[in-house]
Every structure is written in structure tokens, then in C-alpha cells.
Amino acid sequence: MSSAPSSIDPNRPSAARIYDAYLGGTHHFAADRAVADRAAEILPEVPLIARANRDLLRRIVRYAAARGIHQFLDLGSGIPTENNVHEVAREVAPDARVVYVDLDPTAVLYARHLLGDDTQTAIVPGDLREPAAILAAPEVRDLIDLSRPVAILMIAVLHFMPDGPELDAALHAYREAVAPGSLLAISHFTTNGDPEQTARIAELYNRTGTPLVVRDAARTARFFEGWRLVEPGLVPGPRWRPDDGPVSDAERYLILAGVAER
């Protein structure tokens, strides 16, 4: 990627662009690649973790669509890549409607380019900690009927949010806004048997100006307060309804995942 609009700072690493680098995408800069390369030196599984998380998103979306949920609010959607939410959902439900939300200008720019004139999708620039603004956005009001079940996706985003009243209030607001039968899906970076290793990854992100909060299962489970976890509960990501049967080494992927029903 050689140039950027004026709203994008190519010299400041971006979590969305670093993730794009993990996935082998093209929408990132040298500063992002430097962080991605350093993260892979500390934790060689990082690219595998990113791809496993993308596979998890696909499984979650298909699960929601198969349950009859045809509208999705993807908070912290990131830079578009393969198997985007609207593409996966429409394999099951051709009428699926999706609103993507992201704070990163690169993610917003390329989502707009990808979506083009698709009237069943939209991208909204915004911070998931501001639910009132997001839910009042014209794109959300046009595409999402909050009187019917909706799937709220928070995939690999909450670990960039510090604990505190603001986040708690936002999660409460989303839960109260959606109809019974709605789903909340979360994936979250966690620790493994080597806390020093995950601490070094967190320190690397902290130096970029994007703090990474590593939470264990108990702290992550708090995000589902007021929701009912569906089977298999909060588990390592590759163990959430895998396509190919049991996964023996899921803990090495350092992702917790769960889906819950309102």
C-alpha cells in the first residue's frame, strides 16, 4: 500500500492494518508490518491465530443465519478481506442485511470501496463505546430493525477496550436495544501457559498507542452479563462449533469465543 488519504496516518500503526498484515492483506503500511513482524517474532502463531479468528467469524455468521437471523451489526469490523459477514450470511440468507462499524479510517475507506452500491450493506464510522450514536445512525436505522432479532458481532475488538464504566454501559445499552432472540458474539485475546509471552505482545501494542487488554475466561465472561451462552459456551475459538470435529490444540490459538442469546 503506497499512499493514503489525508485522514490516515501511515506512520502510526493501526490495529486494523496490523491485523490485515497478519492475514496477508494489502491494506497496510511499513509501520504496521513492523509491528506485525515483531509480534510474530514473540508469538510465531500470530498469523495462524488471525486466520483461525477469521474462520470463527464465518462459523458464527452461518450459525446466526441458520437460526433465522438475517441482520447483523458488526462492531469493530476491521478492514474487509475474504469471507466478509455479508458474503457469508448470504450463502444462507440472500436477503441478509449488514452494517459494519469501525473507528479506523482505513477500515471505513476500504469497506466503502468494497460495498459500493450494495443497498443491503453499509459502513458507519464509529466507536462501539458510543451505542447511542451508532444505533441512531441513518444507515443503522435504514437496515436494522431492532424490533426483530439481530446478531451483534464483537470479533477481536474488545481486547482493545479497557475495563470501566464506559464499556459496561455500552454493552448494557446494546443488550437493551435489541429484541429477544438476538445474539451477541465475542472473540477475545487471552493468555496461555506463558504469561510473559502474552505480556510482551500486550507491551508491543501498548507502544503503538493501541492498548491490548489480555483477559482470562472469567473476565471475558463478564461481557455476556444478561445474555444466555449457547453451547458450547465460552471456549477456545477453534472449539466453537468446529467444522471438522474436535480440535486438540485449541488453547495455542489464544482466542476465547462465545455466542449468547438474549
C-alpha positions, 0 to 999 in steps of 0.5 A, spaced: 500 500 500 503 506 497 499 512 499 493 514 503 488 519 504 489 525 508 485 522 514 490 516 515 496 516 518 501 511 515 506 512 520 502 510 526 500 503 526 493 501 526 490 495 529 486 494 523 492 494 518 496 490 523 491 485 523 490 485 515 498 484 515 497 478 519 492 475 514 496 477 508 492 483 506 494 489 502 491 494 506 497 496 510 503 500 511 511 499 513 509 501 520 504 496 521 508 490 518 513 492 523 509 491 528 506 485 525 513 482 524 515 483 531 509 480 534 510 474 530 517 474 532 514 473 540 508 469 538 510 465 531 502 463 531 500 470 530 498 469 523 495 462 524 491 465 530 488 471 525 486 466 520 483 461 525 479 468 528 477 469 521 474 462 520 470 463 527 467 469 524 464 465 518 462 459 523 458 464 527 455 468 521 452 461 518 450 459 525 446 466 526 443 465 519 441 458 520 437 460 526 433 465 522 437 471 523 438 475 517 441 482 520 447 483 523 451 489 526 458 488 526 462 492 531 469 493 530 469 490 523 476 491 521 478 492 514 474 487 509 478 481 506 475 474 504 469 471 507 466 478 509 459 477 514 455 479 508 458 474 503 457 469 508 450 470 511 448 470 504 450 463 502 444 462 507 440 468 507 440 472 500 436 477 503 441 478 509 442 485 511 449 488 514 452 494 517 459 494 519 462 499 524 469 501 525 473 507 528 479 506 523 479 510 517 482 505 513 477 500 515 471 505 513 475 507 506 476 500 504 469 497 506 466 503 502 470 501 496 468 494 497 460 495 498 459 500 493 452 500 491 450 494 495 443 497 498 443 491 503 450 493 506 453 499 509 459 502 513 458 507 519 464 510 522 464 509 529 466 507 536 462 501 539 463 505 546 458 510 543 451 505 542 447 511 542 450 514 536 451 508 532 444 505 533 441 512 531 445 512 525 441 513 518 444 507 515 443 503 522 436 505 522 435 504 514 437 496 515 436 494 522 430 493 525 431 492 532 424 490 533 426 483 530 432 479 532 439 481 530 446 478 531 451 483 534 458 481 532 464 483 537 470 479 533 477 481 536 475 488 538 474 488 545 481 486 547 482 493 545 477 496 550 479 497 557 475 495 563 470 501 566 464 504 566 464 506 559 464 499 556 459 496 561 454 501 559 455 500 552 454 493 552 448 494 557 445 499 552 446 494 546 443 488 550 437 493 551 436 495 544 435 489 541 429 484 541 429 477 544 432 472 540 438 476 538 445 474 539 451 477 541 458 474 539 465 475 542 472 473 540 477 475 545 485 475 546 487 471 552 493 468 555 496 461 555 501 457 559 506 463 558 504 469 561 510 473 559 509 471 552 502 474 552 505 480 556 510 482 551 505 482 545 500 486 550 507 491 551 508 491 543 501 494 542 501 498 548 507 502 544 503 503 538 498 507 542 493 501 541 492 498 548 491 490 548 487 488 554 489 480 555 483 477 559 482 470 562 475 466 561 472 469 567 473 476 565 471 475 558 465 472 561 463 478 564 461 481 557 455 476 556 452 479 563 444 478 561 445 474 555 444 466 555 451 462 552 449 457 547 453 451 547 458 450 547 459 456 551 465 460 552 471 456 549 477 456 545 475 459 538 477 453 534 472 449 539 466 453 537 462 449 533 468 446 529 467 444 522 471 438 522 470 435 529 474 436 535 480 440 535 486 438 540 490 444 540 485 449 541 488 453 547 495 455 542 490 459 538 489 464 544 482 466 542 476 465 547 469 465 543 462 465 545 455 466 542 449 468 547 442 469 546 438 474 549 
